Structures are given as structure tokens and as C-alpha cells.
Amino acid sequence: MITLSERACAKINLTLDVLSKRDDGYHDLRSVMQTVSLCDDVEIDVDTGRPWKLTCDAASIPADERNLAWKAARVFFDRIGRGPDGIEIRIRKRIPSEAGLAGGSADAAAVLRALNRWAGASLSTEALCDLGALVGSDVPFCVLGGTALAEGRGERLTKLPDAPELQLVICKPPVAFATPALFKRLDSVEIREQPDTDAMRQALQDGDSVKIASLLCNVFEQAVSDRPEIEAIKAALLRHGALGASMTGSGSAVFGIFRSPEDAKSTCKALRTNGLQTFTAKTV
Ligand code: C5P
């Protein structure tokens, strides 16, 4: 038996635009996505000689076929033409769920990367991303990592210049938004402000952290404008000196970009109140 270990990094959306509803029920997106250091740990025992098993240290996460990490193992073994028996996946969660940080997708991507390494890297990154798309819209980006433009339903990826090292504070309020419901809501509201994706690409090219922070924009914020929590967290991050702040994905986590690790650390501590989970992280 061997044990594979893989870091499963969360993602944030530096920009997120929802362009149109498609006939298959999904929406076409345009989003600059970024991997961050906040991560889960994924371990996989291979060839245990026992039936497959998944465990997760967070009681609220399903440790069965509903878990995206399990779906990822399934599609990988289907692809290489063997059964999943003899696999034990253990997930240690740090990424909060229902946050827009792609926690479940990150775990799935880690499983795909680890199993592919074990199988002698027989699949290219592109093929692994294609497998990821069978599991969920954010999984291909999590397989690729770094800084990328995601289009289509999230699976069409263009690598962008790596973001400079950005010091982040991520805050997760107790409220959770259901992703399909938020997409539906966006269909019925007039989107007033859209991100300037080209300007964000240029800011990344220039390595300009201040400009990147000033261009953060997520249209989903306009679908949750009735929720005071999001605006309140953004205001608190800006009050503590954030260069910019935005909700990530379909929420409910909000992140701010800070000038220094010290500023991020003190803000993280100051905002950690009853119910609000806070994390420092950086772009990776
Ligand atoms: O692909 P995933 O399972 O993560 O998507 C969850 C749900 O979010 C979809 O069923 C769909 O309702 C919505 N979605 C969408 N457009 C996308 C991605 C997700 O409408 N590009």
C-alpha cells in the first residue's frame, strides 16, 4: 500500500462576470480566478486491499458518493479502466464550505492530481481538467491552479500571468447562499456594474497589486444586495486598510487585499468575532 498526499488550495475570484443563461441550464461566465494558500489536506491510500472509503474530519461534509473528491476518484478510475476498490481518501478540512472558495472542487482536483501522479502521470493537465469538468464547473481551474481566466461554464481556461504575492484576509459569515438560486436571481436583476476583465489582465501583466485591488468586482454581490452581512464585511475590511475587497464566487466569503502580512494578520484577529470565521492567506 502507498499513501499519496496533496494540498487542496482554495480559489478566489478577482473578477466574476455572468454573461448569459445557456440552454443546458448553466450560465456562461468570465472570471479571473486565483489560487490561494488556504488549503485542505488530502491523503489517499492506494491498494489497501479493502473496499473504497472516504473520511473527512468535518462532520457537516458528506463522506460518501456525494463528496466531489469521491466523484473525482470515480471518473479517474473509469477513465483508466479499473475499479476504485482499494482506495481510502482522507480529507482534513480548513477551507470553509458554502463560501465560494471552491473547497469541495479543490479536494476533487487534489484527488485527480494525486491519482494521476500515482498512475505515472499518464493524463495531460488538459485531460485531467476535462475529467474535472465532469465533476463540477470549478474543478478544472482547481486542477490547473495559479491565475487563469475561466470562461464557458468555468471549464474553458486561459492561463494568465501569475498574480503578484497578495496578502489576503478571508472572512466567512455564518450565512450561506445556494449557488443555483443566486444564478437564478441574477437572471432577474439588472446587472449595474460589471468587472473590467481586460483591465484586470493588464494589472496582472504589470504585477500592480494596488490596481488589482481597485478592479475587484463580482456581479453576484448584486444578487445578495439585500444581505447586510456582505457589505458590512467589505466595509470592515476597507476600514482596516484593505486596498480592495470583494465577495468570492457565489459567496458568502469575502476577501480583502492588504499592503503587508502584518496588516492582514492584525485585521484577521480584529474581525474574528462571534460567528465570523477569518483567515489570512496569500496568492500561490
Ligand atoms: O458545476 P456545478 O455542479 O458546480 O454547478 C452547480 C450549479 O450552479 C449548477 O447546477 C447551475 O445551477 C449553477 N451554475 C451555472 N452556471 C455555471 C456554473 C454553475 O448556472 N457556469
Residues whose N, C-alpha, C, O or C-beta is under 5 A from the ligand:
A	BS01	C5P	G25 Y26 H27 L29 V135 G136 S137 D138 G152 R153 G154 T179 P180 F183
